[in-house]
Amino acid sequence: MSRKKAYKYDNNGNLVYSMNPCGSCGYYNETYYKYDDQNREIHRKDKNGFEWWFKYSDIFTYQRCRHHEKYSRFKYRDEIEKMPITKEEFESI
């Protein structure tokens, strides 16, 4: 059985769709991505209902995950050192 992946990109080279096999059960997860006019990811949603929003400042990326209702910030493009923030902090950006 083939375990193919699929990707689609917009005219700016941003990933807008991905399909990846999950585990050995034959299940595929599909994820859709949206970007702002500076080609920064602002929204991500998969077919399982997980959903993320992103906001930006000069230094930080701010992230909200709807499924877990978690908010965090991290230095731009460095998701390794995430710091929890409050919903109010996220909404004030």
Secondary structure, 3 states (H helix, E strand, C coil): CCCCCEEEECCCCCEEEEEEEECCCCEEEEEEEEECCCCCEEEEEECCCCEEEEEECCCEEEEEECCCCEEEEEECCCHHHCEECCHHHHHCC
